[in-house]
Amino acid sequence: MKHLRRAKLIFFVLDPISEFASSLQEEKDILENEITQFDSSFNLIPCFYVINKSDLEVEKKKSKKKPFGAYSYLVSSRTGDGISGLMKQAERLIREAQNKSNKGF
């Protein structure tokens, strides 16, 4: 996980029907805990919560809203739905971070 030290943004890709965890919240908590146990400074890196499988009927009913706030994105890797919006927001966030760091010089 040391490669995260150079990351400008972290994408947590969550699977709503995973056997990995009993809920999206639990899955999110497990992943966040893993990276902060490795290095607590990873908490300072902005992150997106990408909830996959939005194309499934069960998921459409469950995740109409963004469960983790403004940085939650519903996507479908099968259909591509939501990917372009996610990428636009990621580019915007990285650009803003670069502008802030450039102003510090």
Sequence and secondary structure as in RCSB ss.txt:
>XXXX:A:sequence
MKHLRRAKLIFFVLDPISEFASSLQEEKDILENEITQFDSSFNLIPCFYVINKSDLEVEKKKSKKKPFGAYSYLV
SSRTGDGISGLMKQAERLIREAQNKSNKGF
>XXXX:A:secstr
 GGGGG S EEEEE TT SS SSHHHHHHHHHHHHHHH GGGGGS EEEEE  TTSHHHHHH SS TTGGGEEE 
 TTT TTHHHHHHHHHHHHHHHHHHHHHT 
